[in-house]
C-alpha cells in the first residue's frame, strides 16, 4: 500500500529541504510543536484536510499516552477509497 505522505517536525523558520508538495502544517495544541505535511502527488484540498485532522489526532494521542512526538510521522493512505469516516 502506498503511503499517503509524511509529516515532519519543523525546527526553525523554514522547511525547504523537501521536493514534495506541502499540503499543510499542524500545530500541537498541547505543546506547540509544528509539523509540515508533505506528499508526492498533486495537492488535493480534501485529502490535505483529512491528513491534517489525522496528524492532529496522533499528536493528541501522544500526549494522552505521555510519549514524545516522533520527528517523522508516516501518513496512512487517506484517499477516498480507504477513508474510514
C-alpha positions in Angstrom: 0.0 0.0 0.0 1.4 3.4 -0.9 1.9 5.9 1.9 -0.3 9.0 1.9 2.8 11.1 2.6 4.8 12.2 5.6 4.5 14.8 8.5 7.9 16.1 9.6 8.6 18.2 12.7 9.6 21.7 11.8 12.6 23.2 13.5 13.5 26.8 12.9 11.7 29.0 10.5 12.0 27.2 7.1 11.5 23.8 5.7 12.6 23.9 2.1 14.6 20.7 2.2 11.9 18.5 0.6 10.9 18.2 -3.0 7.4 17.0 -2.0 4.4 19.3 -2.1 3.5 21.0 1.2 -0.1 20.0 2.0 -0.5 21.8 5.3 1.0 22.5 8.7 -0.3 21.1 12.0 0.5 22.7 15.4 0.1 20.5 18.5 -2.4 22.3 20.7 -0.8 20.9 23.9 3.0 21.7 23.3 3.1 23.9 20.2 5.4 21.7 18.1 4.8 22.2 14.4 4.6 19.5 11.7 4.6 20.0 7.9 2.6 17.5 5.9 4.1 16.7 2.6 3.2 14.2 -0.2 4.3 13.3 -3.7 1.1 13.6 -5.7 -0.5 16.9 -6.8 -2.2 18.7 -3.9 -5.8 17.8 -3.1 -7.6 20.0 -0.6 -9.9 17.3 0.7 -7.0 14.9 1.2 -5.0 17.6 2.9 -7.9 18.3 5.4 -8.0 14.5 6.2 -4.2 14.4 6.7 -4.2 17.5 9.0 -7.0 16.0 11.1 -5.3 12.6 11.3 -1.9 14.1 12.4 -3.7 16.4 14.9 -5.4 13.3 16.4 -2.0 11.5 16.6 -0.4 14.4 18.4 -3.3 14.4 21.0 -2.9 10.7 21.4 0.9 11.1 22.0 0.1 13.4 25.0 -2.6 11.0 26.3 0.0 8.2 26.2 2.6 10.5 27.7 5.1 9.9 24.9 7.2 12.3 22.8 6.1 13.2 19.3 8.1 11.4 16.6 10.2 13.6 14.3 8.7 12.0 11.3 5.2 10.5 11.1 4.3 8.3 8.1 0.8 9.0 7.0 -1.7 6.3 6.0 -3.3 6.3 2.6 -6.3 8.5 3.3 -7.6 8.6 -0.3 -11.3 8.4 -0.9 -11.2 4.6 -1.4 -9.7 3.9 2.0 -11.3 6.8 4.0 -12.9 5.3 7.2 -15.1 8.3 8.0 
